Amino acid sequence: MLVLLTATLASVGCSKTDQPREESSASEKQATETPSTSDSSTSVLARLRKGGLILAFRHFQTDQSQTDTYDRGTHTGTWDDCDQQRNLSAEGRATATKVGETIRGLEIPIASVITSPMCRTRESANLAFGNATISEDLVGRGAAKEQALVSLMTPARTGEEHAGNRVLMTHGDNLIAITDLTKKQVVEGCALVIEPGDGEFKVVAVVRPEDWAPMAKRTTR
């Protein structure tokens, strides 16, 4: 079920960098979330078709028997050694391909795709959307990384209000750090539909991988 939210993020607070984390304390963010009564999946689709929004994805499903051998928050150097990372599973690859096909079928315009340099995010972006620009702003922890991620959602930086939507392919902890969403909400393969602004942004909806196909079915009735 597509989760509709109204969440305005005014700023990004300081974060703890001395230990790995999947969730940030609510006190570290200035955000409020309430269920939206005005939005629907149909209106979200209409807005996506107009362009100017951000689709911030967590990478697709991964092989849980694998682990990263280095810490994303402190690693420097190349990210090309996929044998040292947790990678997409067969399910994740199939889901990425299917979601990309469905989004194209829904005629949602994509102006640009930017991805974390890790193997699972790059493969997710390439399978779903084709070529992607790599940015280290989409991996790592800390206040500077959180601000860098938010800056990628700023209209002045994107310049794509009329060209389509911007896709960001990143990680669960990065998305959790700048919102009040939880790990259970930010599942692998989900997309946050974000309305960008200057210095703030609004999470309009959280779309899980299985939500795209029903959205397509509604439009063909």
Secondary structure, DSSP 8 states (H G I E B T S, - for coil): --EEEEEEEEEE-----SS--S---GGGEEEEEEE-SS--HHHHHHHHHH---EEEEE---B-TT---SS-TTT--S----GGGS--B-HHHHHHHHHHHHHHHHTT--EEEEEE-SSHHHHHHHHHHHS--EE-GGGS--SHHHHHHHHHTT-HHHH--TTT-EEEEEE-HHHHHHTSS--TTTS-TT-EEEEEE-SS-EEEEEEE-GGGHHHHHHHHT-
